[in-house]
Amino acid sequence: MSKTNTFSLFSNETVYLSDKESVSEIFEEVSQDLVQKGLVHPSFFEHLILREEEYPTGIDLSVVHANLPNIAIPHTESDYVNVNRIVPVKLLHPVTFHNMILPDQTIEVSFLFMILNKNGAEQAGLLAQIMDFIQSVTPQELKHFFELTDVNKIYQFIEMNFKEEKEND
């Protein structure tokens, strides 16, 4: 059973599985669906690409555990977003992102937590919640999670393990 939340940062209709092989193709595929659902502005894709070029979002998870795949947490300014949500995207093919900490380095990424944040002030908090999730689940459970290819199972795992902070607005 999932937790009972009056508000959730996740929705089962915005968990994606992508077989695309480039950052641009993945961003375009997810952006088109988010635009269709009214969650982001039509210019979201363009600004997501520009933001990623200037401020890379790849995160090397080998510092958490050697067997974990790398992730990325792409996002753009709140001007192009209509909701607060975290959008999980499982990549069937690892793609190259620049490292958030060392932007000159590239890493292969297998999973995205795309942040949709209509309130720019909350950006750091959402990033911190994602990292808390990564660190609160055992490496074995996390490895299993990152290997899932069923969007319903990805959503269920997140609902059971992601701790949302609602008291800080």
N, C-alpha and C positions, 0 to 999 in steps of 0.2 A: 504494500500500500504506500502511496505517496503521502508526503506531509500535507497537512491542511494549511494552505497559505491563502490569505486574502489577496495577496499580490505576489506574482512570481516573475523572476527575471527570465524564466525559460518558458517556452511553449512547444508542445510536441509538433506543431505545424511549422516551426522554424528550426528544425534539426535537419541537417543536410548530409548527404553522402555524395561526394563529387569524384568523378573519374577524369576530370580535366587535368591537364599536365603543365599548366603555367599559372602563376599568380593572377595574371590578368584574366584568363579564362574562368578561373574559380570565382574571382570577385564579380565578374560579369554575370555568371550563372546565378549566383546567390542574390546579387543586387536586383536582377530582373524580377525574381520572385518576390523579394521584399518590396519593390516598387508596386508590383501587382497587388500585394496585400495591403498597400497603403501605409507601410511602416517606415518608409524612407522616401525622400524626394527623388525625382527623376535624375538629378545631378549627383546622387550619392556615389555611384560607381566611379565617375570621373574624379571626385574628391577623395575617395578611398584610395585610388591609385596614386594620386599626387601626395597624399599624406604618407603613404607607405614608402614612397621614394625619398621623402625628406626625413621621416622619423620611422626607421625600420622597427618591426614588431616581433621578429623572430626571437624565441627564447630557448636556450640550450638547457634541456632538463637533465643532462648528465650530472649536473651538480646536485640534483635531488637524488637520483639513482642512475647507475650506469646503463640499466636496461630500458630506460624510458625513451620514447621518441621525442623529438623536439616539437614545440608548438609555436604558434604565432597568435597574437592578439590584435588583429587589425581593427582600426576604428578611424573615424573622421570627426570633424567638428559637429557640434550639436545642431548647427543651422540646417543640416541635411538629413536630420533624423526626426521622426514623429513620436517615438516611444523609447522607454528604457527597457532594454532586453539584451541578453547574452545569447548569441546564435552559434551553437556548436556545428562545426563542419568537419566530418571525417573525410580525409583525403585517401583515395585508393592508390594514388601514386604520390610519393613524396615530392615536394616542390621546393625550390630554392628561395629562401628569404634571407635578407640581411639581418644580422644579429642586433637586437635592441641595445645591448650593452657595448658591443664592439662593432659598430656599423660597417667597418671595412671588411669584416668577416662574413662569410655566407654559411648557412646551415641548411640541412635538409629537414623540412617540416612535414609532419604527417597529420596534424590536427590543428584546427583553428577554433578559437573562441572569439568570434567577432562581436565587438561591443557596439550596441546601438544606445546612444546616450543623448537624450534630448536636453539634459541639463549638464553643461560642460563642467560644472563644479564637482560632479559626482564621478568623473572619469577615473581618478586615482583610487577611489573607493572600490569601484567595480574591478579594476585591475588587481587590487589587493585581495578581494574576495575570490577571484579566480586562483590566485597564488595560494591562498589559504586552503582552497579545495584541493589543489595539487599536493600540498604538504600534509593535509589531514587524512588522506586515504593511503593505505599501505602501498608500497611500491608494487606488490604483486597484484592488488586489486586495480591499481592505476594502469598497469601494463595490460591487464585484461580489458579494462575500459577502452583504452586506446586501440585495441585490436577489434573491438566490436564493429560490425558492418550493417547492423540493423538499427535504423533510426529510432524505432520504438524502444529498443533495449538501451540505446545511448541515453534517451530521454529518461527512462526509468532509473538508470544508474545515477544520473544527475539529480533527479528529484529525491532520491534516497540519501545522497551523500553531500549535496551542496548546501552549505549553511548560509542563508541570506541574512544580512544585517538590515533591519528595517527601522531601528530606533533613531538612526542618524539621518536626518533629511538634508 
